[in-house]
Amino acid sequence: MVSRPVIFVSSVSKELKSTRDLVAKTLAGLGYEPKWEDIAPTETGDLRGIVRRWVDDSAGVIQLVGRCYGTEPAEPDAAFGRVSYTQLEALYARQQGKKVWYLLLAPEHPTDALADEPDALRDLQSAYRGRIQGGGHLYHPTASVDQTKLIVLQLRDDLAHLRRRGKQWAALVLALLVLSAGLGFWMLQKQTHAGHDIAEIKTIVADPAVLRVKLEEKIDETFERKKGELLAAKAPATEVDALYRWRDRAKGQVAEGVAFITARAADPKSPIIGRAAAILEERGVDAALEFLDATLKAEHQRRKEEGRQLAEASMMKAGLHESRLETDEQERAIRDALADAPDWWRPHNALGLISLRRAHWPVAEQEFEAARKSMPPEAEGTVLNNLAELYKATNRLAEAEPLMDRALKIDEKSFGPEHPELATDLNNLAQLYQDTNRLAEAEPLMERALKIDEKSFGPEHPNVAIRLNNLAQLYKATNRLAEAEPLMERALKIDEKSYGPEHPNVARDLNNLAQLYEATNRMAEAEPLMERVLKIDESSYGPEHPEVATDLNNLASLYQDTNRLAEAEPLMERALKIDEKSYGPEHPEVATDLNNLAQLYQATNRLAEAEPLMERALKIDEKSFGPEHPNVARDLNNLALLYQDTNRLAEAELRLRRAVVILLKSTHTAGHILPTLKGQVANYQSLLSKMTVPDAEISARVAALVREAGFTQAESETLLAPIFGPPR
């Protein structure tokens, strides 16, 4: 079993026990093992030797520096002079090359009852605080308990090189954006490479707050500039959508890369990254990119044999291009990294995720498989989750599930059962269970994910809102609407408090709640929420954005449910035009719009207008997903019901028969019943009954479809029992 990294929490217990306990609890929530002298093993002998062993066994030390001096050895220490045991813990850690994080508590910071110490000892502690502040050490001033907790949460970026990195693609690219989360000193000897001078760097201290500000400023600057350009050019809504998603992804994941850069920048063998880190801190993204571009061009030829180091610098360059939304340059930099280090898993994984978002399925799979072959053990969970998402997107659910299971087990073993990484894994697996109609299995996973994030981030964090929405949707799917509603309301309050009342995330929450009101026939409550959602998204994205199309369809559906068909129709037509312009005329979103409008035409007895829309939707989905995708079955079912309404029963039978076979095959492959199978089987049986087919013949025809889908008799009697009943 992989043990959790040990972090020693150093403090004067009689003054700061409560604060130390808070820090320890926060560290445990982040997946580390906190230790301090109260819980260290009791040993005999010189206490200074014990202190040194405690530090030796730890990955680093967090020291809470208050006003009390604490207990000291009977004689001055040979290495450090007159120091307290608490001071010795940090001094020895630094001597051994360990990371030390100083939290310098302001006088107003809450403490336990202060010990009555002689003025001379207080003076020694005051001098110690002065040395920390004036001696080039990075320290974090804190004046409150909340600020202390926040600092420790931010320190996870600096510690994270002890663990596997996060899963999302943004973490893999933006992992190269944020430099040293706080503490490293690095010394680089003056070198000249291919005519480019890398100046000597002395005792550079990277401030994580400064680095974050510079990177986030660049992201915001890029976002505002690009948004203005897109709106001025009346660009397609898909481009505006991509810009918003890029901004949110970049801002949300910017901290994930601290550990990687910290580890490399602190290594004297990586002068390029060390210098780039200093430039980024001092002059920002543009200057760092300029340096990397010039240096890499000069270095690539001369240092081919040092390919891995160059690859790391290229990946950093890719991340900086990401902050400026320069996608092509970003991809080229990743490919440069692969050219220098073709067996390195990280750039393969990054390219796989780019291709996954672009729906380039074969390329994505090829890159993930290449990453899988070369990944170290700590990266296995990352790659498996990404490959599973690819399988899920291409309806290969039976292949996706074991990968998600394995990733969950790996992370649970690596991080422990209550780490935020587990919440992501649990949610991924629960979503797959929900897609395969295993709601009873999905529910405990979602509930556990919610508890983990509540404990890790607090009850009012946006991550908690996401978990609440997911669980509420599951409750809704199981017709537990009274349980779903308070979760949705709580998620809405969290996001309104976090983002303000006009944010797209708030619109998402409002839409979920409106859909629930609609499901409980509270149309008068649902309608103003949907109208508010539409206004928020039109304001946020512009009037021709796909999110607006979704809002229009939802509002039109409510109008249709309240028999206001004349009001619904122009909304659906507008939604169709938006998606055709945004995605092109042959995108699956357009097929959904066509189906919606066709259903409305059918409801107003305009069957001749509905039919070509349904046929077009079917062709789009067949081309997009292939002829045996569940979306194709949906389209066939809709078209068959229209044929049935126009008394073309033989044509309807052919299409319903094909739809049922598609869903049976998908169910057989996944090993679990797809949610729409039961309804389509019922439609097929009802149609055959209208065609005056005897009951025995109907059963025989359905049994033939089961065999055609590849089921054995035993499989059909077990897996399909919820649809056809127990075997007779």
Buried (B, 14 or more C-beta within 10 A) or exposed (E): EEEBBBBBBBBBBBBBBEBBBBBBEBBBBBBBBBBBBEEBEEEEEEBBEBBBBBBEEBBBBBBBBBBBBBBBBEEEBEEEEEBBBBBBBBBBBBEEEBBBBBBBBEEEBEBBEBBEBEEEBBEBBEEBBEEBBEEEBBBBBBBEEEBBBBBBBBBBBBBBBBBBBBBBBBBBBBBBBBBBBBBBBBEBEEEEBEEBEBEEBEEBBBBBEBBBEBBBEBBBBBBEEBBEEBEEEEBBBBBBBBBBEBBBBBBBBBBBBBBBBBBBBBBEEBBBBBBBBBBBBEEBBBBBBEBBBEBBEBBBEEBEEBBBBBBBBBBBBBBBBBBBBBEEBBBBBBBBBBBBBEEBBBBBBBBBBBBBEEEBBEBBBBBBBBBBEBBEEBBBBBBBBBBBBBBBEBBBBBBBBEBBBBBBEBBBEBBBEBBBBBBBBBBBBBBBBBBBBBBEBBBEBBBBBBBBBBBBBEEBBBBBBBBBBBBBBBBBBBEEBEBBBEBBBBBBBBBBEBBEEBBBBBBBBBBBBBBBBBEBEEBEBBBEBBBBBBBBBBEBBBEBBBBBBBBBBBBBBBBBEBEEBEBBBEBBBBBBBBBBBBBEEBBBBBBBBBBBBBBBBBEBEEBEBBBEBBBBBBBBBBEBBEEBBBBBBBBBBBBBBBBBEEEEBEBBBEBBBBBBBBBBBBBBBBEBBBBBBBEBBEBBBEBBEEBEBEEEEBBEBBBEBBEEBEBEEEBBBEBBEEBBEEEE
